[in-house]
Amino acid sequence: MNQPGLTDENGLLLQLQQGDEKAFEVLYHRYKGLLYTHAYKKLSDREEVRDIIHEIFSGIWEKRETLNVTTSFSAYLYQAVRFKVIDRLSKGRSAKTYLDSLENFAQTFTATTDHRLRENMLRDLIEKEINNLPTKMRQVFELSRKEGLSHKEIAELLSISEEGVRSHIKHALRILRLKVGVYLIMLSFWDV
């Protein structure tokens, strides 16, 4: 390292621009430790920091002929490290934000889909059980719950007493609670 120009930063940069590998090596060994320490304080990931230092010096070698350092070389290097660290941190946050959002969507979608599936199954079961009711009871129940008719209107339409309408609805609800209740209990075990 006692060769002329291998201690002076400007001389080293000039030789680097001319393709001198020894000048590049001197600059690399002079600054890699300081840059590593600087980047490690921000990232705390050895491999990531090594990659950054490698990328910076690889870029310098590739662009050596057009390298334009307007400040000191150390300031140039620190700025390059700063930009790389910021880039890595923003990419890391973006990736984490994306993954969190994707995970949230997947959980919400699964829960929504599962909820809809269960809701449809329950609706089909209720409809099946309504269809299994005795004919007159089914008619009264459907007129009451699906058509929204009053007990009086149903009684007049089917030529039965209002008390008969109440009785049919009461028995229909009891049957449906029993049949659907068993299904709901099974669903609660399904979640476990």
CORKA-V370782 format. One record per pair of residues at least 6 apart in sequence whose ideal C-beta (glycine too) atoms are under 8 Angstrom apart, sorted by sequence separation. I is the first residue (numbers start at 0). GAP is how many residues later the second one is. If there is no record, write none. Layout:
I&GAP + I&GAP
//
This chain:
0&6 + 4&6 + 5&6 + 39&6 + 42&6 + 142&6 + 153&6 + 154&6 + 3&7 + 4&7 + 14&7 + 15&7 + 59&7 + 68&7 + 130&7 + 143&7 + 154&7 + 157&7 + 14&8 + 15&8 + 70&8 + 129&8 + 132&8 + 148&8 + 4&9 + 5&9 + 39&9 + 42&9 + 154&9 + 4&10 + 12&10 + 38&10 + 142&10 + 143&10 + 151&10 + 154&10 + 11&11 + 15&11 + 129&11 + 142&11 + 150&11 + 153&11 + 10&12 + 129&12 + 35&13 + 38&13 + 11&14 + 12&14 + 35&14 + 38&14 + 139&14 + 142&14 + 150&14 + 11&15 + 142&15 + 150&15 + 5&16 + 5&17 + 35&17 + 4&18 + 34&18 + 139&18 + 150&18 + 2&19 + 138&19 + 5&20 + 139&20 + 31&21 + 34&21 + 55&21 + 58&21 + 143&21 + 135&22 + 55&24 + 135&24 + 139&24 + 0&25 + 31&25 + 55&25 + 139&25 + 143&25 + 140&27 + 52&28 + 55&28 + 139&28 + 140&28 + 27&29 + 51&29 + 54&29 + 139&29 + 136&31 + 140&31 + 51&32 + 135&32 + 139&32 + 23&33 + 26&33 + 51&33 + 136&34 + 137&34 + 136&35 + 23&36 + 51&36 + 23&37 + 132&39 + 23&40 + 33&40 + 37&40 + 47&40 + 30&42 + 34&42 + 38&42 + 42&42 + 129&42 + 132&42 + 30&43 + 34&43 + 37&43 + 41&43 + 15&44 + 18&45 + 38&45 + 42&45 + 18&46 + 26&46 + 30&46 + 34&46 + 38&46 + 42&46 + 128&46 + 129&46 + 16&47 + 41&47 + 128&47 + 15&48 + 16&48 + 16&50 + 125&50 + 128&50 + 15&51 + 128&51 + 12&54 + 124&54 + 125&54 + 124&55 + 12&56 + 121&58 + 124&58 + 12&60 + 11&61 + 121&61 + 121&62 + 8&63 + 8&64 + 8&65 + 121&65 + 117&69
//
